[in-house]
């Protein structure tokens, strides 16, 4: 459950992906998705497209906090604690 405060990461298994993904949220709104579909340790970041509901996403966040959230997401996808 999202706390809706700061950055949070949720591991998910969407049907369009072969591996787990990490969804990054900020204050309860979706920011980006981190995946490693290309192989172990090969991470990609996907940002929201235009097909999502704007009230459920955020397009501007703190760069330092986002960088840390991405690093944490990558660690969690590798099975390491963030």
N, C-alpha and C positions, 0 to 999 in steps of 0.2 A: 504494500500500500504506500502510495506517495505521501510524503509529509508536506509537500508543497512549499518547501523552504530550501533555497540553495540548490546545488547540483545533486542529482540522484541518478543512479544507474540500475537498470533492471535487465537481467538476462532473460532472453526470450527465444522461442523456437518458432518463428513464423514459417508458414508452409512454403514460401518462395525461396527459402534458404536451406542448404544441406546441413549447416552447422548452427550452433547457438550464435546469437547476436547480442550485443549490448546496446540497449536503448538509453540515451542520455536525456534527462529532463532537467529543466531549471524552473524552480517555483511551480512545479506541477505541470509545466508545458513542455512538449517535445522539442528537442534541439537537434539531435543527430543520432545516427545509428552507426555502430562500429561492427564490422564483420571481418572474418578471415576466411572467406570462401575460396580464395586463391591458394590457400595452404597454411600450415602452422606458422604463426609469427608474421604472416603477410596481411597486414591490417588495411582496411579501407574505411573511410568515413563517408557516410551518405547524409546529405542534408534534406530537409523536407522539400518536396516538390509542390507544384501549384494545385495538385489534386486534394491536398489535405485541408481541413477546416481551419481557417486562420486563427480562430479563437482557441484552438487546442495546441498551437505551436508558438514558439518565440524565435525571432530571427536575429536578435541582438543580445549578446551576453558578454560578461567579463572575460577577456582573453586568457588571463592567468588561471582563473577558475576553470574555464573550458579545457585548457591544456591539461590541467590536473585530472579533470573528469575523464578525458580521453585516455590518459596514461592508466588510470584506475580501471577503465573498461578493458583495456588491452590485457592488464594483469589478470583480471577476473576471467576473461576468455581463455587464458592460458592455464587456468586452474590455480592461480596464485592469489593470495589475499591482497587486497588493495588497501 
